[in-house]
Each structure stands twice: as structure tokens, then as C-alpha cells.
């Protein structure tokens, strides 16, 4: 399935209030994950209703980067006056892009506004 080029992985409405961040591009990881953090900050300013952020990754290197992003994001969003809580974090084996035994990661970050 191809994503639409202008697609933003954001749901900001009355019932769904979430942001999905995929950690997968080597150039963004090499940039110390700053593009991911800036994207999250931009979306949270654009849609202050967001309550949940999902950080997703596939593959060992990307999972390590996603865990680093989680730590950086807690610090950066805390500076914005947001209280951040990790409600779940899981690593598991699954099917990803046709690869049957790919290591996958998901972290659910809850935002509590003060």
C-alpha cells in the first residue's frame, strides 16, 4: 500500500486524537532524530487536542533509534509544559513488508496537559 505524498499520520478530531511517528529513515536517524522531534512539536502546536503518540519501528537499528527518540521526546515535550507518560512499550516478532520474522517495536506515549 502506497501512502499519499501529503499524508500526515495524524488524527485530530473529536474522537481520535493521535499522532504516529515511524522511525525508519536513515537520514533522519543520522540527524539525531531532530526531524521526528520537530514534526511532533509542530503537530502538537497545530493540534493541541492530541492525547497519544505512537512511536513505531521495524528492524534492530530502527528500534534502537526509536527508543532513543522516546527519551528525547519526553525531555522536549516536557519543555513545552506537557506531562508525558509511557503507557506501553513492546517489542515483538511479526510480518513487515513481506518479511515474516521481523523484529517490531511500538511505544505508546500519553500526553497529560497541565
N, C-alpha and C positions, 0 to 999 in steps of 0.2 A: 504494500500500500504506500503510495507516494503522498507526502504531505503537501498541502497548498503552500507555495512560497511565502505568502504573507501570514501564514497560520501562526498564531500565538497560543502556546499551551496554557491558556488561562480561562477560567470560568469565573466570571464576576457578575453575579446576579442575586436574585432574592433567595434562591435555594442552594445554589452551588457557588462556593467561594474558595477556589483553589488555584494553585499555580504548580506546574510540573516543570522541573529542571532536569534535563538529561545531560549527564556528564559523559561526553563521548568524543569530542573533537580535540585531537592532539594540540592544535594551535591554541585553543582556549586553556588547556591544561598547562601548556608551556608558558602562558601569560599569567601564571599563578592564580588561575581561576577567577581573575578580576572580571572578565566579561559576564560570567554567571552571576556574580555578586551584584554588579551594576544592573543587570537585567532584572534581578529580583527587587532591588531597591526602586527601580523605575516603575515596575508593575505595582508595587505596594503604594507608591505615591499616586499612581494613576487610578488605582482601585483600592482604597483603604478598607474595603469590606473583606478582603482576602483573610481567611482564617487558617488555611492549611497549605503547606508547601510540601510537595513530594520530590525528593531527590532520587533519581534513578540512574543506574549504571549497569553495564554488562562487560565482563572481562576483568581480569585481575588488576591491570593498571588503571582502568577507569574506576574500579571500585575503590582503590586506594585514594584516587583523586576525589571521589565523591565523599569519602569520609573526611578528608581534609576540608572540602567545601563546607560540609556540615559544621565543622568547628569554626571556620572563618565566618560563616553566615550568622551563627549565634552571636559572635562578637559585633559584627557590623550592624545587624538588626537591633541589637541591644543599644547601640549608639543612637539609633533612631527613636529610642524610647519604647521599644516593643519588648515584651516579655516572651521569651522563646522557650518552648518545651519540646523535647524529643519524645513523642508518644509511642513510636515503634521504630525498630531498625532490624532488618532481616537480610541475610544472605542465603541464597538457595540455588539449586541447580534447575535449569529449565531450558525450554526451547526458545532460541532467539536467532532470528534471521536464518532459519534453516539448520542451525547448529543445535543438536539435541542436548548435549551436556554442557551448556554454557553457564558459567557462574554469574548470577544476577544479584542485584542489590536494590533495596528500596528503604528509604528513610522518610518517616512522616514527621514533619515539624509543625507544631501547633503554635499559633500566634495569639497571645493574650494581650489585648491593648489595655493600657493603664488609664 
